[in-house]
Amino acid sequence: MTYYVTASWNYPSGARVPSGYDVVVYNAAGSPSNPIDYLAPLRQRLNNGGVYSISTVMQPTVANGTYTDIPLSGGYGANATATVTIVSNAITVVTFPNTGDLYRTGDQLTGFINSVQFVLQVEEITMRVVYTTESSDPLKMAVRTVFPDGKSDWVASGTITPV
């Protein structure tokens, strides 16, 4: 049987821009310095992250309602789509059916509702790692954000039981 272990974390705006991420998996009694697997490919991916939270830069002037599957363009990433709720000419709710990939905090994303433009700014990105294992043993993951100056810190997950 194959099990999947998922670790998710958010990277807020206002912090230094990382150059990559290291992720390790270790058994519940272990530590990041003694991993059972090192997910090195993540180290090569610059700011891998989907849109998690936004602020509104430019409001559209359109009828009240909920508009779905709006493609967003701009920024460093790609493939994000939004569902936008408008009340009294203001965006009140934005959800992301597809958070996209490789966005950075501060990216400005443009969308259109009935040919009317709106602009959102990415305030926080979300990271997600899914680990596949044949073992049903409880595992832990640790994530380290690596900065250009080489400094970083491990942030460990709690124990995750594969499901």
N, C-alpha and C positions, 0 to 999 in steps of 0.2 A: 504494500500500500504506500502511496506517496502522500507526504504531509507537506503543508505550506506554512511557513512562519513569516509573519509580516511585521516589519518595524516601520513606523511612520513618525516623522518629526517635522516641525515648521522652522523656517529660517526668517526672522523678522527684518524689516528695514532698519536702517540706522546703524547696522553693524558692519564690520569690515567685509569686503567681498572675498569669498573663499576661492581657491584655485581648484579645489576638488574635495572628494570625500573618501574616507576609508571606512569599510564596514567589515567587522569580524563576527563570526558566530562561535559560541563556545558553550560547553555544557553548564548546567545550572550551578555546579560546584566550582567552575573555573573562573577565569578572568580574561579581559581583553588581551593581556600579554601572553596568554596560553590558549590560542584559538584552535578549534577543530577545523575551521575553514576561514580563509581570508578572501573576501570578495573584491579582489584587486581591480576588475574592470571599472568599478565605480570611480576609482582614483583618476581615471582618464576622462571622466565626463565633467565638463565645466558647468557648475551651477545647475545641475539637473534638478528641475523643480517645476511643479505645476502651480497654477494660480490658486492661492488660498484665501487671501483677503485683498480688498481693493478700496480705493477712495475714488470719488467721482470728480473728474477734472472739468468736463463739459457736459451739461445736461441736454437731452434732446427735448424738443417741443413737439410732442405727439400725444395722441389720445390715451387716456388711462387704459390700462390693461396689462396683460402678461404676454411677453413676446419670447418665443422659444427658439432654441438652436441658432442663435446669432453667431456667425463666425467672427472672431476677433483677429485683428492684424496688428503688426507693429511689435516693437521690443525685440529681444534676442531669441525668444522662443517661437513655438509654432503649435498649431492645432487646438487652441483653446476655443471653446464655444460657451456662450452665456445664455441664461434665461433671465430676462429683465422685467421687473414689475414697475410700472409707471403710475404714480398717483399725483395729481395736480402738477403736471409737468416736471416731476422730479423722480429720479430713480430712487425707489425705496428698498428694493430687494434685488440682489444679484446672486444667482447660483451658477455653478459651472458643471454642466453635464459632462464636459470633457475639460479637465484642468490644463491640458497641454503638457509640454515638456520643454525644458531648458530655458525657462523664463528667469529673469533676475528681478530683485526688488528695485523699484523705481521705473521699470518699463512702463511706457504708456501704450495702451491698447485701444484701438479704434473699432467701433462697430456701427452698424446702421440699422435703424428701425424705419421702415417705409421710406427709404432714401434720406433719412435725417440722421446726421452723424452724432455720436456721443463718444466720449473719451474716458477711459478708466485708467487709474494708476495702480500698479501692483505694489501692495504694501507688505505682503508676506507670501512666501512660496512654501509649498508642501513637498516633502520628500517621502518616498516610499520604497522599501526594499522587500521583495518577496523571495524567501529562501525555500528551496525544495529539498526535502530529505526523506529518506526511507525509515528513519528512526522516529519512534513515537516518544522518545525521551524529552523532558522539558529542556528548552534551550534558552540562551540569552543572546542578544545582539548588542554590539556597541558601535557607535558611529563617531567618527572623528572628522571634524571639519579641518581641512588643511589650507593654511593661508600662504600667500606668496613668500612671506618671510620665514616659512617653515614651522611656525608655531601652531600648536593645535592642542585640543583637549578631547579625551574620550568621554562620551556620554553614553552610559550603559542603559539598556532597557531593563525592565523587570523580567522575571521568568515568563517565557512564552511557551505554552503547550501547543504543539502542532495539532491542527484540526483538519 
